[in-house]
Structure formats: structure tokens, C-alpha cells
Amino acid sequence: MTDPISRDLDFFQNAISLRQQRQEVLATNIANADTPNYKARDFDFSQALLKAGGGSSSSSLPLARTSDRHLPGVAGAGAAVPLQYRQAVQPSLDGNTVDMDVERVQFADNTSRYQADLTLISQRLKSINAALAQ
């Protein structure tokens, strides 16, 4: 049985990890804006977060313990998120489907949501520390 604090922090850890992965995908799209026949990619964040929150332990690795006094732990194996091709808004003659306006908006939106997630987890940890200090 997991405690509510761990569940809450696991959710934020998954969200931040997925935001970081999405940022890399969007940055790759922007970097390949002039590459002929490059197809823009992305993934559905909400579906990926639901899948990550399913509690599947098959995507985690046990951490080595060098002492019996160490707490057992697991590290995420970086579960692969299924990437999808983005539909071209304006197809180009060279077959590239990257639309820089769409990519910039998605990149900025993902960045602001990443920052919001970091702020939320920071506030949550501060409230937990305050409760423990009482």
C-alpha cells in the first residue's frame, strides 16, 4: 500500500518527466524545420500521463543497495511514449510537415506548463515540510 504523499509526488514526477520528453520532441521538430521529408512528431500528453499513472512496475528498475540500512527504491526506465505524426497544416513542396508557428506555440505552452508543474511540486513540498515541522 502506498501512502498518499508518495502517490501525489509520483504524479508530479511523471508529469514533469513527460513534459521534459515532450519538450525534446518539440525541439527536434524545430531543429528539423528545413529538413526535406521530415515529419513533425508529438504525443498526446494527457494519454501518456494516464498511462504513466497506471502504476505499471514493469517500467521501473530496482536500485542497487550497498548497505542493509539503505531504503529500497526503483528508478524509472524512461518508458517510451508512442510518438504520433502531426497533420500538416500547410504541406510544403519538400515533404516537410513542420509548421514553425504551431511548433513555437506548442513549445511555449509546454514550457509554461512545465514551470507550473515545478511550482506546484515546490509548494506541495513546502507544505509537507511545514506540516512535519509542527
SVG drawing of the C-alpha trace seen along z (x, -y; Angstrom):
<svg xmlns="http://www.w3.org/2000/svg" viewBox="-5 -31 33 37">
<polyline fill="none" stroke="black" stroke-width="0.4" points="0.0,0.0 1.4,-3.4 0.9,-6.4 -1.0,-9.5 2.2,-11.6 4.1,-9.2 1.2,-8.9 0.9,-12.7 4.7,-13.1 4.7,-10.3 2.1,-12.0 4.1,-15.2 7.3,-13.3 5.5,-11.6 4.1,-14.9 7.5,-16.7 9.2,-13.7 6.6,-13.7 6.8,-17.5 10.6,-17.2 10.2,-14.4 7.6,-16.4 10.0,-19.4 12.7,-17.3 10.2,-16.1 9.2,-19.7 12.8,-20.9 13.6,-18.1 10.7,-19.3 12.0,-22.9 15.6,-21.8 14.4,-19.8 12.2,-22.6 14.3,-22.8 15.0,-19.0 13.3,-17.6 10.7,-14.9 10.9,-15.4 7.6,-14.6 6.7,-16.6 6.0,-14.4 4.3,-14.8 2.4,-12.8 -0.8,-13.1 0.3,-14.3 -2.9,-13.5 -3.0,-9.9 0.7,-9.5 0.1,-10.8 -2.8,-8.5 -0.7,-5.5 2.3,-6.6 0.0,-6.9 -1.3,-3.3 1.2,-2.1 2.9,0.3 6.0,1.5 7.4,3.2 8.9,-0.1 11.0,-0.5 14.4,0.7 15.4,1.8 18.3,-0.3 21.3,1.5 21.7,1.3 25.2,1.2 24.0,1.4 21.1,3.1 20.3,-0.2 19.6,-1.8 15.9,-2.2 14.9,-0.1 14.0,-2.1 13.3,-2.0 14.3,-4.2 12.1,-4.8 13.3,-3.1 12.1,-6.0 9.1,-4.3 8.8,-5.1 6.0,-7.3 4.4,-6.4 5.0,-9.3 2.4,-10.3 2.9,-12.2 1.3,-15.7 -1.1,-16.5 0.4,-19.2 -1.4,-22.5 0.3,-23.7 2.2,-20.9 5.5,-22.0 6.9,-21.0 9.8,-19.2 7.6,-17.0 8.4,-18.6 5.4,-18.9 6.9,-21.2 4.9,-24.4 7.1,-26.7 4.1,-28.7 2.5,-25.6 5.8,-24.3 6.5,-27.6 3.1,-27.8 3.3,-24.1 6.9,-24.7 5.8,-27.8 2.7,-26.1 4.7,-23.1 7.3,-25.3 4.8,-27.3 3.1,-24.1 6.4,-22.6 7.2,-25.6 3.7,-25.4 4.3,-21.8 7.6,-22.7 5.9,-25.5 3.1,-23.1 5.5,-20.4 7.6,-23.0 4.6,-24.4 3.5,-20.9 6.9,-20.0 7.0,-23.2 3.6,-22.4 4.7,-18.9 7.8,-20.3 5.7,-22.8 3.4,-20.0 6.3,-17.8 7.9,-20.7 4.8,-21.2"/>
</svg>
